[in-house]
Amino acid sequence: MPLRLAAVCGLLAPVAFVVGLVAGDLVQPEAFSPAQDDISDLGALTATSPWLYNQVASNLTGLLILGLALGLWRALGSGVLSRLGVVALVVVGVGRFLEGFLRLDCQGIDVGCENDSWHSSAHRIESGISAAATFLAPLLLAFAFRRLPEWRRLWLPTLLTPVASIVAAVLFSIIGDGASTRAATIVWVLWLGLVAYRLLRVADRRTVGPPP
């Protein structure tokens, strides 16, 4: 994976996620509340225009995260923390991609909603694994960045990303559970864009090479 292409994937990932999320929220029926209802409801079988979430915020975003992860695998070298951090990022990317197919049966606003199908159960399992990887990836990569001169400036913002996500979740929980989840996830994908921008700078330096 060329580093420039991987960086572009990472820069596009937050855009794809936010566009799919916001557009999905806007087209739902009046009874649906982004402040209260879960993000996953946007891709449910009974959702309005579920492709906005499933194909844009999930499938496309997952592929873009995987593209960034492949570039980081090459750029960060063979350190144990680097490899573990990238693997955690791969898990997040695969989970986000699969979420576009492992759909809930119905939305929380549907009368008598029961998500008891195999894909709803798989969705819950995937969500749990992805949540753990989402928390671990910045922590592992932060200490990997600290050891690399090209990445050292990014180690502290990366270390603070899980904290910032938790703070955002707590603050927006005043509005509702849906707002809390959305805020925390957006903070995380913005960090992803920051990592991608740094990768782009690293790619530029390696292309130019050291001065003669």
C-alpha positions in Angstrom: 0.0 0.0 0.0 1.6 3.3 -1.1 1.8 5.7 1.9 0.1 8.6 0.1 -2.8 6.4 -0.9 -3.1 5.1 2.6 -3.1 8.6 4.0 -5.8 9.7 1.6 -7.9 6.7 2.7 -7.5 7.9 6.3 -8.4 11.4 5.5 -11.6 10.3 3.7 -12.6 7.9 6.5 -14.0 10.6 8.8 -15.7 12.3 5.9 -17.4 9.1 4.8 -18.5 8.3 8.3 -19.9 11.7 9.2 -21.7 12.1 5.9 -23.3 8.7 6.1 -24.2 9.3 9.8 -25.7 12.8 9.3 -27.5 12.0 6.1 -28.9 8.8 7.7 -30.2 10.7 10.7 -31.8 13.4 8.5 -33.9 11.0 6.4 -35.4 9.0 9.3 -39.1 9.4 10.2 -40.1 12.1 12.6 -40.3 9.7 15.5 -36.6 8.9 15.2 -34.3 11.0 17.4 -30.6 11.2 16.8 -30.3 12.4 20.4 -31.9 9.2 21.8 -31.8 6.4 19.2 -28.7 4.3 18.6 -26.5 4.7 15.6 -27.1 1.1 14.5 -30.8 1.8 14.1 -29.8 3.8 10.9 -28.9 0.5 9.2 -31.8 -1.6 10.4 -34.1 -3.5 8.0 -36.9 -1.1 8.8 -34.8 2.1 8.5 -35.4 4.7 5.8 -32.6 4.7 3.2 -30.4 2.3 5.3 -27.7 2.3 2.5 -26.6 5.7 3.8 -25.4 4.1 7.0 -24.6 0.6 5.8 -22.8 1.4 2.6 -21.3 4.8 3.3 -20.8 5.0 7.1 -20.0 1.3 7.5 -18.8 -0.5 4.3 -16.9 2.4 2.8 -15.6 3.8 6.1 -14.4 0.3 7.0 -12.5 -0.1 3.8 -10.9 3.3 4.2 -9.8 2.4 7.7 -8.2 -0.8 6.4 -6.4 1.2 3.7 -4.9 3.5 6.4 -4.0 0.5 8.6 -2.0 -1.1 5.7 -0.1 2.1 5.2 0.7 2.4 8.9 1.9 -1.2 8.9 4.5 -0.2 6.4 5.3 3.2 7.8 5.7 2.3 11.5 8.1 -0.6 11.2 8.2 -3.9 13.0 8.0 -2.8 16.7 5.6 -4.9 18.8 3.5 -1.9 19.9 3.3 -0.7 16.3 2.1 -4.1 15.0 -0.4 -4.5 17.8 -1.8 -1.0 17.3 -2.2 -1.6 13.6 -3.8 -4.9 14.2 -6.3 -3.3 16.5 -7.0 -0.7 13.8 -7.6 -3.5 11.3 -10.1 -5.1 13.7 -12.0 -1.8 13.8 -12.0 -1.5 10.0 -13.2 -5.1 9.5 -15.9 -4.6 12.2 -17.1 -1.4 10.6 -17.2 -3.0 7.2 -19.1 -6.0 8.5 -21.6 -3.8 10.3 -23.0 -2.8 7.0 -24.2 -6.4 6.5 -24.9 -7.5 10.1 -28.1 -5.4 10.4 -30.6 -5.1 13.1 -34.1 -6.4 12.4 -35.8 -3.1 13.5 -35.3 0.3 15.0 -36.0 1.2 18.6 -39.0 3.3 17.5 -40.7 0.3 15.9 -43.6 -1.1 17.9 -42.8 -4.5 19.3 -39.2 -4.4 18.1 -37.2 -7.5 18.8 -33.8 -8.0 17.3 -33.6 -11.7 17.6 -32.2 -12.8 14.2 -28.8 -14.3 13.7 -27.5 -11.1 12.1 -28.8 -9.0 14.9 -26.9 -11.3 17.4 -23.8 -11.2 15.2 -24.1 -7.4 15.2 -24.0 -7.2 19.0 -20.9 -9.5 19.1 -19.2 -7.4 16.4 -20.0 -4.2 18.2 -18.4 -5.5 21.4 -15.2 -6.6 19.7 -15.0 -3.3 17.7 -15.6 -1.2 20.8 -12.6 -2.9 22.6 -10.4 -2.5 19.5 -11.5 1.2 19.2 -10.3 1.8 22.8 -7.0 -0.2 22.4 -5.9 1.1 19.0 -5.0 4.7 20.2 -3.4 3.5 23.4 -1.1 1.0 21.6 -0.3 3.4 18.8 0.4 6.3 21.2 3.3 4.4 22.8 4.5 3.2 19.4 4.5 6.9 18.1 6.5 7.9 21.2 9.4 5.8 20.1 9.5 7.0 16.5 11.0 10.5 15.7 8.7 11.1 12.8 5.6 10.4 14.9 6.6 11.6 18.3 4.6 14.8 18.2 1.4 12.8 17.7 1.9 10.4 20.7 0.2 12.6 23.3 -2.9 13.6 21.3 -3.2 9.9 20.4 -2.9 8.8 24.1 -5.6 11.4 25.0 -8.1 10.2 22.3 -9.8 7.6 24.4 -10.1 10.2 27.2 -11.5 12.8 24.9 -14.0 10.2 23.5 -15.2 9.4 27.1 -15.5 13.1 28.0 -17.5 13.8 24.9 -19.7 10.8 25.6 -20.4 12.0 29.2 -21.1 15.6 28.2 -23.5 14.6 25.4 -25.2 12.0 27.5 -27.0 15.0 29.0 -28.9 15.2 25.7 -29.4 11.5 25.3 -27.7 8.1 24.7 -27.7 8.5 20.9 -26.0 11.9 21.1 -23.4 10.4 23.5 -22.5 7.6 21.2 -22.3 9.9 18.2 -20.1 12.4 19.9 -17.6 9.8 21.1 -17.4 8.1 17.7 -16.9 11.4 15.9 -14.0 12.3 18.2 -12.4 8.9 17.4 -12.7 9.3 13.6 -11.3 12.9 13.8 -8.3 11.4 15.5 -8.1 9.0 12.6 -7.9 11.9 10.2 -5.1 13.4 12.3 -3.1 10.2 12.0 -3.7 10.1 8.3 -2.5 13.7 7.9 0.7 12.8 9.7 1.2 9.8 7.5 0.8 12.1 4.5 3.6 14.3 5.8 5.8 11.3 6.4 5.1 10.1 2.9 6.1 13.5 1.5 9.4 13.5 3.4 10.3 10.1 2.3 9.5 11.0 -1.3 11.7 14.0 -1.2 14.5 12.2 0.7 17.2 13.7 2.8 19.1 16.8 1.6 22.3 16.0 -0.4 
